[in-house]
């Protein structure tokens, strides 16, 4: 992990500083440009490796950089071949040797257009890269960036060989660190979800190969990646891999499994779906998953709250961190959403319920206001979660979890859809929730300030996983503990309030204090020592005078 490799972290910091001093100071813009370069580098290395493997095994392989490439804009010309570019010249290992001015011109006009056209005109990647631009403005910045990325890959390769961690996982860590530099909230209240929280939520829902998994507000694709890595890790464990070690958060993860053959890869890639309304985040999400080995991610640009989004009862699992504090034009809200509100934090939860198949499970982050808001839409949503779903868990998190983006207090809702559209009578006659498991997370293994420094241990993360899967409604009844169960009847009686503080009982310890006279005598002794009574009465200033007056007042 990067926390254990200061050299790698230092190189990435250097890369950031070069972009900043080179005139690209917007973190999101810098990440896009860095990602394009990482792709160029990784694409060349993978192609050469596959070619070498094919030469060794005798298996046929067509290299991505063999033969000519005709840019899309010239393909309908009368003689398109005259505009052909030799693919070999588009390799990272080739253009990095060019002079600065020539390199910038070559990458801008040939290499980057080739990257955008990589998966063919029909692919999701090509479609979303259509409006992408390469905006590194200075030859010197490109040269320095190429040099630093080469150094980063050298450190990654060395780290992989010495510590046994898969190169692909280290590469993913590098990309995650780049994404973590997005330290400002989006205009609609989107926050990047910390990776350890994603891993926690994935452990709670335990996705399986074959599950259809979705995120209707996917951002950089963190939840889809979390599900992917969890499934691959489980396949590795089942195949007998026994050298996987817990990471800094106590979770075991890998992107590589011996049993992860082409068939399983195809099944899993066809099972992950994400949507976002920010075109930049869609591109970052696509490239994030591709950097982790998912060749054709199903991430698309779409407003999943709008009338144009028609999916319903499609997913076995939905994991999401929907935008907080945002709103949507009332006239564009999907007509299948019944809550009388424009608040996105409420509409997204209702929409997630709608997207689940019967028996499907969702794990969603919400601002804690959703748990106790007094408005009708708030209450209606909570009633729906309790009556139509088996609301399994409410896990409150401390306010610092999303720093430095925001200090908002959040909670995790975990629920399984039992009753769907048309099951109104069934939901009314037999509400799905019997008891709700509450847990008060007090620490997540990181400092709760803006630095979010790693602390010793795992905080409450592993305790939450263990206790959730071992929960017992009959014994988890101590409401003075960090975790406990609450019966549906108690929640109904409280107007479907789901705030933990509504049900948690505080413990008051009786403290015995000394009598005031005894305390005063001790304070006087501390001030004047062994002065006799006559001398003590002569002292008429400062704290001693006030203590003497107090002693006379209380006798």
HELIX and SHEET records of a PDB file:
HELIX    1   1 UNK A    2  UNK A    4  5                                   3    
HELIX    2   2 UNK A    6  UNK A   21  1                                  16    
HELIX    3   3 UNK A   27  UNK A   57  1                                  31    
HELIX    4   4 UNK A   72  UNK A   74  5                                   3    
HELIX    5   5 UNK A   80  UNK A   83  5                                   4    
HELIX    6   6 UNK A   87  UNK A   90  5                                   4    
HELIX    7   7 UNK A   92  UNK A   95  1                                   4    
HELIX    8   8 UNK A  100  UNK A  106  1                                   7    
HELIX    9   9 UNK A  107  UNK A  111  3                                   5    
HELIX   10  10 UNK A  112  UNK A  116  1                                   5    
HELIX   11  11 UNK A  124  UNK A  129  1                                   6    
HELIX   12  12 UNK A  139  UNK A  163  1                                  25    
HELIX   13  13 UNK A  167  UNK A  180  1                                  14    
HELIX   14  14 UNK A  195  UNK A  205  1                                  11    
HELIX   15  15 UNK A  222  UNK A  238  1                                  17    
HELIX   16  16 UNK A  262  UNK A  269  1                                   8    
HELIX   17  17 UNK A  279  UNK A  291  1                                  13    
HELIX   18  18 UNK A  330  UNK A  332  5                                   3    
HELIX   19  19 UNK A  344  UNK A  355  1                                  12    
HELIX   20  20 UNK A  369  UNK A  372  1                                   4    
HELIX   21  21 UNK A  376  UNK A  387  1                                  12    
HELIX   22  22 UNK A  399  UNK A  402  5                                   4    
HELIX   23  23 UNK A  424  UNK A  429  1                                   6    
HELIX   24  24 UNK A  461  UNK A  469  1                                   9    
HELIX   25  25 UNK A  488  UNK A  493  1                                   6    
HELIX   26  26 UNK A  500  UNK A  503  1                                   4    
HELIX   27  27 UNK A  516  UNK A  528  1                                  13    
HELIX   28  28 UNK A  533  UNK A  538  1                                   6    
HELIX   29  29 UNK A  542  UNK A  554  1                                  13    
SHEET    1   A 2 UNK A  68  UNK A  69  0                                        
SHEET    2   A 2 UNK A  85  UNK A  86 -1                                        
SHEET    1   B 9 UNK A 298  UNK A 301  0                                        
SHEET    2   B 9 UNK A 272  UNK A 276  1                                        
SHEET    3   B 9 UNK A 213  UNK A 215  1                                        
SHEET    4   B 9 UNK A 315  UNK A 320  1                                        
SHEET    5   B 9 UNK A 356  UNK A 367  1                                        
SHEET    6   B 9 UNK A 410  UNK A 417 -1                                        
SHEET    7   B 9 UNK A 389  UNK A 397 -1                                        
SHEET    8   B 9 UNK A 435  UNK A 440  1                                        
SHEET    9   B 9 UNK A 483  UNK A 487 -1                                        
END                                                                             
